[in-house]
Amino acid sequence: MNPVKVNYFDMDMTPKEKAKELFNNMKGFWVMHSHSLKCAKVAVNQIIDILKVASDVNMLYRSELVVYWNEVLTELDNLKK
């Protein structure tokens, strides 16, 4: 099985589309819906943490990315419903 590749600079998808993509990628590793969701959220939180301390990314762009990934996190929460 190939590792999941996430480009955290790619904002070509809506947050909802990105949330579904991450969730579906995680389903390949875990059978249970709740585990896939939890793993996708962990991945997004890690991306947000990295972006918050990334000094090699323009501050305004970095802020936009953090907002985007927080929206992805919200969309992952919406998948539970």
ChimeraX attribute file (.defattr): number of C-alpha atoms within 10 A of each C-alpha:
attribute: neighborCount
match mode: 1-to-1
recipient: residues
	/A:1	5
	/A:2	5
	/A:3	8
	/A:4	11
	/A:5	8
	/A:6	14
	/A:7	8
	/A:8	15
	/A:9	14
	/A:10	10
	/A:11	13
	/A:12	8
	/A:13	10
	/A:14	13
	/A:15	20
	/A:16	16
	/A:17	14
	/A:18	22
	/A:19	26
	/A:20	18
	/A:21	15
	/A:22	22
	/A:23	22
	/A:24	15
	/A:25	17
	/A:26	22
	/A:27	18
	/A:28	12
	/A:29	14
	/A:30	13
	/A:31	10
	/A:32	10
	/A:33	14
	/A:34	13
	/A:35	15
	/A:36	20
	/A:37	23
	/A:38	15
	/A:39	17
	/A:40	24
	/A:41	20
	/A:42	13
	/A:43	16
	/A:44	22
	/A:45	17
	/A:46	12
	/A:47	19
	/A:48	22
	/A:49	12
	/A:50	13
	/A:51	21
	/A:52	15
	/A:53	10
	/A:54	12
	/A:55	10
	/A:56	8
	/A:57	13
	/A:58	10
	/A:59	13
	/A:60	9
	/A:61	12
	/A:62	19
	/A:63	15
	/A:64	13
	/A:65	20
	/A:66	21
	/A:67	14
	/A:68	20
	/A:69	23
	/A:70	17
	/A:71	17
	/A:72	24
	/A:73	22
	/A:74	15
	/A:75	18
	/A:76	24
	/A:77	14
	/A:78	11
	/A:79	13
	/A:80	9
	/A:81	5
